[in-house]
């Protein structure tokens, strides 16, 4: 079963109102982004926003909010890099798990870019289009229907990332649990795909993301992350 196969399942894990789902995605986008000065300055506002969510989802955010409040900024930044940038099984780039840095991944990334363009959003050069905070921001503020569809197509990757973070006692695992609570539940087919991705790991290929040559803006974005 393809990782990018479209799955239209009846109901998300939690019956949240649309504004609540978008709030979850917005909070997750900010909390999963690099914890720079601007993000850390928003912690009180993020905590207030999380407090307005139902108990079932608010509890997922509390560990990471407490961690960011109680940990020195330099330690937070160092831990973030070690967690998400130096571990292949904890990447925030959704297509990396299935394709690594291969030609096929380039085509998958173009699909994200096209979805953003169709909604009237132009991605800057600083990030790849499959970066989870970028997709969550898109779903929360631009196109909740299109964003939810892309998130739903990557439920196996999101669950694999949640499990990987949980295995390492990362406070960020709760953020993934909150996002997954807004999406259709993990199916038996998803679990098979998760097992495959976990066993195989991201494939390696030295040729890089050549399909980005089709889109100069996307090619520039890759240079900013490599």
N, C-alpha and C positions, 0 to 999 in steps of 0.2 A: 504494500500500500504506500503510495507516494506521500511524503511529508506535506506536500502542498495540495493534496486533494481537498476539495471543498466539503466541509461537513456542516450540515444544517440540522442541528439537533434541537429538540423542542424547548428546553428550558435551561437556564443557567443554574449553578449550584444554589445560589441564593436569589430569592425573588426581590431584587432591589429596584427601586424606582430609577428612571433614566438619569435624573440628576445625581443620584447616589452612585450609580455605576461610573458616571463621568467624574465624580469626585474621587472615587477610588483610583481611577486611571491617572488623574492629575496628581494626586498625592504620590502614587507609585512612580510616575515619571520624574518627579523632583527628588524623591528619596533614592532612586536607583541611579541618578546622575552623579557625576563626580562631586564629592562634598566640598565644593569651594566656599569661599567666604559668603557669597550671595545666598547659597542654599542654606548654610548654617545659620545665617541671620534670620531666616524664615521659620525657624523651628517652632516658635511660639504660635505662629499663624497655622503652621501645619498641624500642630497638636490640637488647636482649636477646631480646625476643619475635621480632623479625624474623630473628635469627640461628638460630632453631629451625626456620625454614621451609626447604623445598627450595631448592637453589641457583638454579633457574630463576626463582623468584618473589622470593627474598630480594634478588637483584641489582637488582630494580626499586625497592626501598625505599632502597637505600644512598645514591643521590645526594641525595634530599631530607633524609635523616637527617644527612648530612654538612653540607649547606647550613644546616640549622637549628642544628647545633652550632657552626659556624664563623662565622656571620653575626650581627652585633649585633641584639639583640631589636627595637630600634626600626626598623631597616632591614627585618627580616623582616616586621614588621607592616605597614609602608608598602607593601612589595612585594606582600603578600597582597591588600591592598585594591585596588591598581592592577591586579593580575592578574584577580581574580575579581569585583570589584564595579564596575569601571569599563570593562570590556570586554564588549560584548554577545556576543561569540563565545567567551567563556570563563566563562560563568555556571555556577554549581553547581546551579542550579534546572533540573531535567531537562525540565519541560514548557515552559519559556520558549523553547526553540529552535523548537519547532513552532508555538506559539500566541502568543508574546509576552505582553503584558498585555491579552488579549482575553477575551471571554465564554467561548469554547471552552476556554481555559486554566483558567478557574474550574471547569468540570465535570471536567477532567482531575485537578485538585488534589483534588476531592472523592473521586475514586476512591482516591487514596493514603490519605486520611483514613479512609475506610471500611475499607480493608485493615488499617490499624493498629488500628482499633476491634475488628474481628473477631478479632484476635489478643489483645485485652485490653489494648492499649496506648493511652494517651491522650496526644496531642501537646500540649505546652505552647504558650503564646501567642507565644513568642519566635522561632519559625521556621516557614516554610512547609513543608508535608508532602513536597514534591518536592525539598527540599534534599538533595543527595547524601550529606553526612555523616549526616543524619537517617536516610535510607533504609539506609545501610550499618550504622549502629548497630542499627537494627531487625532487619536480616538477621543480624547477628552475635550479638545477645543476646536477641531475642524470638521471631522466627519465621523461621528460615532458609529454609524452603520458600517462604513467601509473599514474603519479601524477595528471594530469588533470582529468583522469577517476575517481580517488578517490575523488578529490574535487567536481566533478560534481555529484557524488552520494550523496554528503552531502550538496547540495545547500540549502535544507530547514533549516538545522542547521546553516549554514553560514548566511542566511537571518535572522533567529531568533536571532542570536548573534548580527548582525548589528542593528536590531530593539531595542534589549535590551540596547546596548551601546548608541544608539541615545536617548532613553528615559531618560537616565541618563546624557545626555550632555557630553558624553565621547569623547575626540578627536580621540580615536581609532576607532570610528564608521566609519570614512572615509577610514581606511585601509581595513575594510571588504567590503565597497562599491567598492574599487578598485579591490579587488580579484573577487568579483561577476561580475564585468564588463568584466572579461576575460572568464567567463563561460556562458553556455546557460541560457537564462532568466528563472525566476521563473514562473512555470506553475500553472494552477488551482489546479492540484493535489498537487503540492508543497505547495500551500497556505493552503490547507486542512491539510496537514501534519504539517505545522508550527503552525496552530491553535491547533491541537491535542497536540503537544509538549509543547506549551505555557500553555495550560489548565491543562495538567496532571503533568508537571514537571518531573524531573528525578526520576525513581522508586528507592526505598530503599530496601536493602536486606542485612542482617548482615553476610551472608556467605562469602562475598568478591569475589575476582576474581580467583576462584579455577581452571578454565581451564588453567591458566598460569603455573600450575604444569606440563603441557605438554611441556613447553619450559622454561628451567631454566633461560635463558637470559632475557626473558620477565618478569618472576617472580621477578628477581632482579630489573628490571626497575620500577616495581610497588612500591617496597619498598622505592625507592628514592623519590617518589612523595607523599606518604601518610603521 
